[in-house]
Structure formats: C-alpha cells, structure tokens
Amino acid sequence: MANYDLELNRIIEEIRNNQAKLVCIQLPDGLKQQAAEIEEKIKSETKAQVLIWLGSCYGACSDCKAFGKFRFEIFRAMDRKINFVT
C-alpha cells in the first residue's frame, strides 16, 4: 500500500465531516489484497463501520445493484486513477 497514494486521508476526512457510521469502499482487483489494511486504517481513525466490496469491479462506475439494500452513508470506488508514488 505504501507504493500508492490511495487518498485515504481524504476519505477519512469526509467520513469525519459527515459523521458517517456505515461506509463502503469498492476496490479494483489490484488492490483487493490490501483490503484489510485499508479497512483497518479507516476504522482506526473514524468511528465508522467499513465494508469492502470485493466483488467484480470493471471501473468506478461498475457498482453492484445490491448496494441499494444497504444504507451506506458514504460509498467510494477506487479505480485505475490511483497515482503511483515514485
């Protein structure tokens, strides 16, 4: 995760500003192996429950229809625009 700028601080700030309790993060295949680390960082710095979407992801617009039955206060999709830190 150290090789990427995932902008987690921006997401954490958004969660805090909105006092969100339930958050969903959608990850592309290349970041799914860091899901637990991403979840732990967000949870450790907010009071939000974090759910990581590990289903198929074909880009940020590839959301799952099942999301409608959850009441996420914040949903963020990480896509191929993640900047590689050199």
Secondary structure, DSSP 8 states (H G I E B T S, - for coil): -TTEE--HHHHHHHHHHHT-SEEEEE--GGGGGGHHHHHHHHHHHSS-EEEEE-S--SSTT---GGGGGS--SEEEE--TT-EE--
